[in-house]
Amino acid sequence: MSNTTAIPGPAKPADDEVRRPKEPVLIPSLGRARIFTARIDQRSHDDPGVRAALRRGVGKDLDAVPFMHRFVASWLTDEQTRSRDVQRAFYTVASLIAAQSRDQYAAAKAETSKESQAPKDEPKSEGPATAAAAPDILGDPAGRAEGTEPATAKRIPPRSLGHAFADGVLKGGQGAGLRESSAETRLNLLTRQSIDGLHRHLPGAVRQLRGCDVEIDWAQLLVDLCQWRRRSGAIKRTWLQDYYRALQKDSERRAREHDDDQADAVGPDGAEPEA
């Protein structure tokens, strides 16, 4: 008789594990999130009606924003419509983008930059009068067809909300930013929130940042909101680490510049140059 023991095969997944959509299916890629947020920014800038409809959704529940569905629903895949957290993230970010002042939209800044660089003898190109005059960036906004994301959409380095608060503090040195104590308090408050609390406190935090003209990476914020319930610990850590590291790097930069200035003021033999 053989003493060989049979090695059991891999366990089969439970039925509920098979049916549950995998996280990568629910969470938009950063590239697709950039396409969505860029489109919302453009339409909000171009069309006052779109802007008004979207900004009315700030701080409201999904079931209280029927006026937003026309502009957001088509961006959700079938799998994403089964996740309230993911839907809520898309709607929240769209409303926050629309709630900016009109000159703060990325589209507005791009227009200003283009006009400043255009030769004076060339006529300025007219933009679309309404969002309806410009076709959507993609014919398949929900991204059901893979591989349709433009390559440039993935090349922009992601910046967390921690980076944004650090930028606000650094602008304070120029007289137009946040006090460090205020930024730190607000960021720590956000990191202590549940998913419901985060959505409740975000509008105030975004108003504070945009009031100082701090740029927010809307796409990264969208991805973070989509997975806050499952990965809040890692996201909170990233926000806080990015905040403190950005301030530390700036402090080190200023220290180097100070040392360089001191070295320029002292001669090679250690004596101050004669006047």
Secondary structure, 3 states (H helix, E strand, C coil): CCCCCCCCCCCCCCHHHHHCCCHHHHCCCHHHHHHHHHHHHHHHHHCHHHHHHHHCCCCCCHHHCHHHHHHHHHHCCCCHHHCHHHHHHHHHHHHHHHCCCHHHCHHHHHHHHHHHHCCCCCCCCCCCCCHHHCCCCCCCCCCCCCCCCCHHHHCCCCCCHHHHHHHHHHHHCCCCCCCHHHHHHHHHHHHCCCHHHHHHHHHHHHHHHHHCCCCCCHHHHHHHHHCHHHHHHHHHHHHHHHHHHHHHHHHHHHHHHHHHHHHHHCCCCCCCCCC
